[in-house]
Amino acid sequence: MAYNLQTLITILEGILDPDQSRWIVDENNAHLQSLLDKATSLQQLLDKSSLTKLDTQIREVAHQAEDIIESHMVDHMLSGSECVIFTFSTPDLQQVTRDLDSVMEQAGRLVEMEDDKMPRELDSAMEQ
């Protein structure tokens, strides 16, 4: 399931890489950095558990973010600009960030439930 986030993470890492010269991320890069941090945290959480219930939501949020970023990149590339300054304060990207926050909260609750369920199952198995 975490693979749903890998493409988004790769795109964001490429844009935010200080050694690349194609894209300049201006002082408003907090949106992109925040999105990268959230996607990475969610991927790490998902790598440790099996939360298949959130697969569809995660896929939709990741694809939505990729579409917004890639369309911005393509628009500027087609404009003939040699360098693109990214400013992401768009409502679409802010909505993706909120959606990702929501998925992270749900994942956290599900992981807590799994952790609570496992000790109860172990106790029950040991009693038998």
C-alpha positions in Angstrom: 0.0 0.0 0.0 2.9 2.4 0.7 3.8 2.2 -3.0 0.8 4.5 -3.6 2.9 7.3 -2.0 6.3 6.5 -3.5 5.7 8.4 -6.8 4.5 11.5 -4.9 7.5 11.3 -2.5 9.9 10.9 -5.4 8.4 13.9 -7.2 8.6 16.1 -4.1 12.1 15.0 -3.3 13.2 15.9 -6.8 11.7 19.3 -6.7 13.0 20.1 -3.2 16.5 18.7 -3.9 18.9 21.7 -3.5 21.4 20.3 -6.0 18.9 20.3 -8.9 18.9 23.4 -11.1 15.7 23.0 -13.1 13.2 24.0 -10.4 13.5 26.8 -7.9 11.4 26.5 -4.8 10.8 29.9 -3.4 10.2 30.9 0.2 6.7 29.4 0.0 8.1 25.9 -0.2 6.6 25.1 3.2 3.6 23.6 1.4 5.7 21.2 -0.6 8.0 20.3 2.4 5.0 19.7 4.6 3.4 17.5 2.0 6.7 15.5 1.6 7.0 15.1 5.4 3.4 13.9 5.7 3.6 11.5 2.8 6.9 10.1 4.2 5.5 9.7 7.7 2.4 8.0 6.4 4.5 5.7 4.3 6.6 4.7 7.3 3.5 4.1 9.3 2.0 1.9 6.6 5.3 -0.1 6.2 4.9 -1.2 9.8 1.2 -2.3 9.5 -1.4 -3.7 7.2 -4.1 -1.0 6.9 -5.8 -2.1 3.7 -8.9 -0.2 4.6 -7.2 3.1 3.7 -5.7 1.9 0.4 -8.3 3.7 -1.8 -8.1 7.0 0.1 -4.3 7.0 0.1 -4.2 6.3 -3.6 -6.7 9.1 -4.4 -4.9 11.7 -2.3 -1.5 10.8 -3.7 -2.7 10.9 -7.3 -4.5 14.2 -6.7 -1.3 15.8 -5.3 0.8 14.3 -8.2 -1.7 15.8 -10.7 -1.5 19.3 -9.2 2.3 19.3 -9.1 2.8 17.8 -12.5 0.3 20.1 -14.2 2.0 23.1 -12.7 5.4 21.8 -13.9 4.1 21.1 -17.4 2.4 24.5 -17.7 5.7 26.2 -17.0 7.7 23.9 -19.2 5.3 24.6 -22.1 5.6 28.3 -21.5 9.3 28.1 -22.6 10.6 29.2 -19.2 14.1 28.0 -18.5 13.5 28.0 -14.7 10.3 27.5 -12.7 9.7 29.1 -9.4 7.2 27.0 -7.4 4.7 28.7 -5.3 2.1 26.4 -4.0 -0.5 28.2 -2.0 -3.3 27.0 -4.2 -6.5 25.8 -2.6 -6.1 22.4 -4.4 -2.8 21.7 -2.8 -4.0 22.9 0.6 -7.0 20.5 0.2 -4.6 17.6 -0.6 -2.6 18.4 2.6 -5.8 18.4 4.6 -6.9 15.1 3.0 -3.5 13.6 3.8 -3.8 14.8 7.4 -7.1 13.0 7.6 -5.7 9.8 6.2 -2.8 10.0 8.7 -5.2 10.4 11.6 -7.3 7.4 10.5 -4.2 5.3 10.0 -3.0 6.3 13.5 -6.3 5.2 15.0 -6.3 1.9 13.1 -2.7 1.1 14.1 -3.6 1.8 17.8 -6.6 -0.6 17.4 -4.4 -3.2 15.9 -1.8 -2.9 18.7 -4.7 -3.1 21.3 -6.2 -6.1 19.5 -2.9 -8.0 19.3 -2.2 -8.1 23.1 -5.7 -9.2 23.7 -5.4 -12.0 21.2 -2.0 -13.0 22.7 -3.5 -13.1 26.2 -6.4 -15.2 25.0 -4.1 -17.6 23.1 -1.9 -18.0 26.2 -4.9 -18.7 28.4 -6.0 -21.5 26.2 
